[in-house]
Amino acid sequence: MRFSKESPIPNSPRIESATPDAALPGGEIEVRGTQLGALHSRMPVAVLDGIVAPVLLSRANRLIVRIPEDVQTGRLEIRQNGQSSNTIRLKIARLIAGNLHPVGNPAVDAKGNIFSTDSGPRGQKTAVSVYRISSSGEMQPFVSGITNATGLALDAQGFVYVSSRLDGTVHRVSPQGAASIYAEGMGIATGIAFDTAGNLYVGDRSGTIFKISPDRQIFVFATLEPSIAAYHLAFGLDGTLFVTAPSTSSYDSIYAIDHAGVVRVYYRGLGRPQGLAFDVAGNVYVSASFHGTRGIVCITPSGKASVVLAGSGIVGLAFVPGGNAILAANGAVYDVPLGIEGVRLF
């Protein structure tokens, strides 16, 4: 984060930090500093580039601020008793496309095109199953006819794979949008992911991780406890498969599955963890709740967790070259400059 070079008037509000320093519209951040409390029963005013942001909590050295829905940039200052604080710049997610129903990670191809599902309620077919969103933000129908499109993955040739949680099929879609059935009988097929050898892994949320070889032989790779929502899959740097399986607990786990299919708990203590992705340093980023804050949680290889982006309704993410993250949340897709270099298998 960057502070202004302004020298505030003595006893004026002073911002020292914001945690996290990135948010979706509607997300809540904690501001630390001095002279931040209510004065003469008047709450301080938080302003983001001229737009007043709701202050949910005010203490002398701490504020909780909600990001307004119509904010697009993030220059934050606190005003109190006619005086203004220094400024701090937040990273605010930018809406790319709306009127969607993503239920897992978006997918991004080598040209920067973003793929997102319009999944719909169980058993109901939507007019378009998957949309393609160009790097400039133009949204076009990509493929139709897949009921409850759920998981997305790309192979080395740029084909998009789409699972259906309704009928347990996985569809293979060409870059031109021509679809064919790639595999059947995958149970309640949800998250999918490729390894570097071209094997496709499919999460059947009723308790199975399937492995489909390039010649389409199907194996049971691992078994887990069933999930109430979905399995979300992503591969780490060393080829370990990481899985989230949200339950009714507020203390859920991320699971790590080695090459032999042996399952272990990688991290425990998340609320409803869903989509996940990795950076080049081996940190895993997962959409989840942590210590009461919903957003994107970073977990280091040593097991230290922290919220790096605040926002509710996030179901998945993908990193793109240049350090930005694509977020799937609340019927929409967002872009946010997190400055994180993600892992790309192909």
Secondary structure, 3 states (H helix, E strand, C coil): CCECCCCCCCCCCEEEEEECCEECCCCEEEEEEECCCCECCECCEEEECCEEECEEEEECCEEEEECCCCCCCCEEEEEECCEECCCEECEECEEEECCCECCCCCEECCCCCEEEEECCCCCCCCCCCEEEECCCCCEEEEECCCCCEEEEEECCCCCEEEEECCCCCEEEECCCCCEEEEECCCCCEEEEEECCCCCEEEEECCCEEEEECCCCCEEEEEECCCCCCCCEEEECCCCCEEEECCCCCCCEEEEEECCCCCEEEEEEEEECCCCEEEECCCCEEEEEEECCEEEEEEECCCCCEEEEEECCCEEEEEECCCCCEEEEECCEEEEECCCCCECCCC
